[in-house]
Amino acid sequence: MFLILSKKATEEEIEKVAKDIDGYIKFVVDIKNNILAAGGTLHADAEKKLLTQGSKQEDLWGGGLDLETGEVDFDSMINLRPSQGNSSREVLSSDLRNKIEEIVRRLLK
């Protein structure tokens, strides 16, 4: 199940998307539009959903939220962007990581 969020998720919505991977939520954040797609098992599926709704590839970054620990990670194949200076599955820029985490915490916590 996927949710596109532009406002804070309800507890019920969080429970639904957390069922895909038992307490862990994969997300793709659109850093320009301050929205995210949550849920599913592949970042690529959430990325595709956002692209069909008008997001731009260069604005989309993937990661995950562990609901038990509250830890946000920044690891996804969609983050491999040598042309944007990100040559890793991890988001390397601390400024970008901070922006992603701010959006995730605002919408999912």
C-alpha positions, 0 to 999 in steps of 0.5 A: 500500500502506498500513501502520498502525504502532504500533511501529517499521517494519521496513526491509522495511515502509519499502521497501514503502510508499516504492514508492508515491511513489519514496522519499517516504512520505505519512503520517497521524498520530493524535496521540492514539493515537500511531499512523500510516498510511503509504503510498499516494498520497493522505492522504485514503485513509490518513485514511479507514483510520484513521477506520475503525479508531477514530481521531477526525478532530481527532486526524489530521494529514498530511505526508510523509517524504523518505527521501533527506534525512530531511526531514519535511513537514507539508503535506496537504489534510486539515490544513485545519482552521479550526475547530481553528485551522489555516487552512492545508495546513501544520500551523501549530502548532509544538507540534503539528508537534513531536508529529507529527515525534516519532511519525514519527521513532519509527515510520518512522526 
